[in-house]
Amino acid sequence: MASILDFLDTEKGKEFVQKSSEEVNESPDKVKSALGMALPMIMGAIKKNVDSPEGAEDLNRELKKEKHDGSVLDKLGVGGLSGLMGEGSGILSHVLGGSQSKIASAVGSAIGMDASKVSKLLQMAAPVIMGILGKQKRKDNIDSGGGISDLVGSVLGTNSSHDQSMLETFMNSDKGGKIADDIAGKIFGNKDKSKGLGSFFKG
């Protein structure tokens, strides 16, 4: 299974970036940069949740729902993405708790985008992530919490410890603007050590 960042370079991923850029009125390149930072952190938070058997079973039950069968990936161009925000907000509240605004502010500071726009991107991305996981779950015929944990790990990518360290930088830091510097350093300063993020930001 390709990592979550590889999705951004697929046909569906490019469509998602384009439609998202229209929703927040920012360039596709800047939106892709924001998503390149945010997607691994959402996945990292999901991975932390499924590290427990109870969390894995909770996600497994959620992914069984028809709305997470991957069909969202076929509807990206239908009526824009604003309709995803309500559901995405609920997903993020469950996964990120009170850290959603902190992550949005830090990503926005790191790339020069208003935090409210990053927040919208996060809300639109969350149902897409669930769709990717749900589609892969069906493809691999996964029907247990243990298998779900492995699935999330594979979608997160081979650099899961790096991505989770970025997540913890956001979730555990109370130093405001310094978070943006920390995350930028982790991404842009460790290209060779982070296969997924390094290849994404290379050049």
C-alpha positions in Angstrom: 0.0 0.0 0.0 1.4 3.4 -1.0 1.7 6.0 1.8 -0.8 8.8 2.3 1.6 11.3 0.7 1.7 9.2 -2.5 -2.0 9.8 -2.8 -1.4 13.4 -3.6 0.4 12.5 -6.8 -2.3 10.2 -8.1 -5.0 11.4 -10.4 -7.6 11.5 -7.6 -5.1 13.2 -5.3 -4.4 15.9 -7.9 -8.1 16.4 -8.3 -8.5 16.7 -4.5 -5.7 19.3 -4.4 -7.2 21.3 -7.2 -10.7 21.3 -5.7 -9.3 22.1 -2.3 -7.4 25.1 -3.6 -10.6 26.4 -5.2 -12.4 26.1 -1.8 -9.8 28.0 0.1 -8.7 30.4 -2.7 -5.0 29.4 -2.5 -2.6 28.1 -5.2 -2.6 24.3 -5.7 1.1 24.2 -4.8 0.6 25.9 -1.5 -2.4 23.6 -0.7 -0.3 20.6 -1.6 2.4 21.8 0.8 -0.2 22.2 3.5 -1.7 18.8 2.9 1.8 17.3 2.8 2.3 18.4 6.3 -1.2 17.8 7.7 -2.0 14.3 6.2 0.8 12.4 8.0 -0.2 14.1 11.2 -3.8 13.0 10.9 -2.7 9.5 10.0 -0.3 9.6 13.0 -3.1 10.5 15.3 -5.2 7.6 13.9 -2.3 5.3 14.4 -2.0 6.3 18.0 -5.7 5.6 18.4 -5.5 2.1 16.9 -2.4 1.1 19.0 -5.0 -0.2 21.5 -7.2 -3.1 20.7 -10.3 -1.1 21.6 -9.2 1.8 19.3 -8.5 -0.6 16.4 -12.0 -2.2 16.8 -13.6 1.2 16.9 -12.0 2.2 13.6 -12.8 -1.1 12.1 -16.5 -0.6 12.9 -16.4 2.9 11.5 -14.7 1.8 8.3 -17.4 -0.8 7.7 -19.9 2.0 7.1 -21.0 2.5 3.5 -19.9 6.2 3.6 -16.3 5.1 4.1 -16.2 2.6 1.2 -14.0 4.9 -0.9 -16.8 6.3 -3.0 -15.9 9.8 -1.7 -12.9 9.6 -4.0 -15.2 9.4 -7.0 -17.2 12.5 -5.9 -14.5 15.0 -5.5 -15.6 17.0 -8.5 -19.3 16.9 -7.6 -20.5 20.1 -6.0 -17.1 21.0 -4.5 -15.7 19.8 -1.2 -17.5 22.1 1.2 -20.1 19.3 1.9 -17.3 17.2 3.5 -16.5 19.8 6.2 -19.2 18.8 8.6 -18.3 15.2 8.6 -14.6 16.0 8.6 -15.0 18.2 11.7 -16.5 15.3 13.6 -13.7 12.9 12.5 -11.0 15.4 13.5 -12.6 16.1 16.9 -12.5 12.4 17.6 -8.9 11.9 16.3 -7.2 15.1 17.3 -9.2 16.3 20.2 -8.3 19.8 21.2 -5.2 19.9 19.0 -6.9 20.6 15.7 -6.6 24.4 16.0 -3.0 24.1 17.2 -2.1 22.0 14.2 -3.9 24.4 11.8 -2.1 27.4 13.3 1.3 25.8 13.1 1.0 24.5 9.6 -0.4 27.9 8.5 2.6 29.7 10.1 5.1 27.3 8.5 3.8 27.8 4.9 2.2 31.3 5.1 -1.5 30.3 5.0 -4.3 31.6 7.2 -5.1 29.0 9.9 -8.8 29.1 9.1 -8.0 27.9 5.6 -5.7 25.1 6.9 -8.6 24.1 9.2 -10.9 23.8 6.2 -8.3 21.7 4.4 -8.1 19.4 7.4 -11.8 19.1 7.5 -12.0 18.2 3.8 -9.1 15.8 4.0 -10.4 13.7 7.0 -13.3 12.0 5.1 -10.9 11.4 2.1 -8.5 9.7 4.5 -11.3 7.5 5.9 -12.3 6.7 2.3 -8.8 5.6 1.4 -8.6 3.4 4.5 -12.1 2.0 3.9 -11.4 1.2 0.3 -8.1 -0.5 1.2 -9.8 -2.4 4.0 -12.3 -3.9 1.5 -9.6 -4.6 -1.1 -7.5 -6.5 1.4 -10.6 -8.1 3.1 -9.6 -6.9 6.5 -12.2 -7.6 9.2 -10.3 -7.4 12.5 -8.8 -4.8 14.7 -5.3 -6.2 14.4 -5.5 -6.0 10.7 -6.7 -2.5 10.9 -3.6 -1.5 12.9 -1.4 -2.9 10.2 -3.4 -1.2 7.5 -3.1 2.2 9.2 0.6 1.7 9.6 1.1 0.9 5.9 -0.9 4.0 4.8 1.0 6.1 7.2 4.2 5.0 5.4 7.5 3.5 6.3 8.6 6.6 8.3 5.8 6.3 10.9 8.1 7.1 13.9 9.1 10.3 12.2 5.5 11.3 11.4 4.4 10.5 14.9 7.2 12.6 16.3 5.9 15.5 14.3 2.4 14.9 15.6 3.7 14.8 19.2 5.5 18.1 18.6 2.1 19.7 17.9 0.1 17.9 20.5 2.5 18.2 23.4 3.9 21.7 22.8 2.5 24.8 24.5 5.0 27.2 23.0 2.7 28.7 20.4 4.7 29.9 17.3 7.7 27.8 18.1 5.7 24.8 16.9 5.9 26.0 13.4 9.6 26.3 13.6 9.9 22.8 15.1 7.7 21.2 12.4 9.5 23.1 9.5 12.8 21.9 10.9 11.6 18.3 11.1 10.4 18.3 7.5 12.8 20.5 5.7 15.8 19.7 7.8 15.6 15.9 7.7 14.9 15.1 4.0 17.2 12.2 3.8 15.9 10.6 7.0 12.3 10.9 6.0 11.6 8.9 2.9 7.9 9.9 2.5 8.1 13.6 3.4 11.6 14.0 2.0 10.6 12.9 -1.5 7.5 15.0 -1.3 9.3 18.3 -0.6 12.4 17.5 -2.6 13.2 20.3 -5.1 
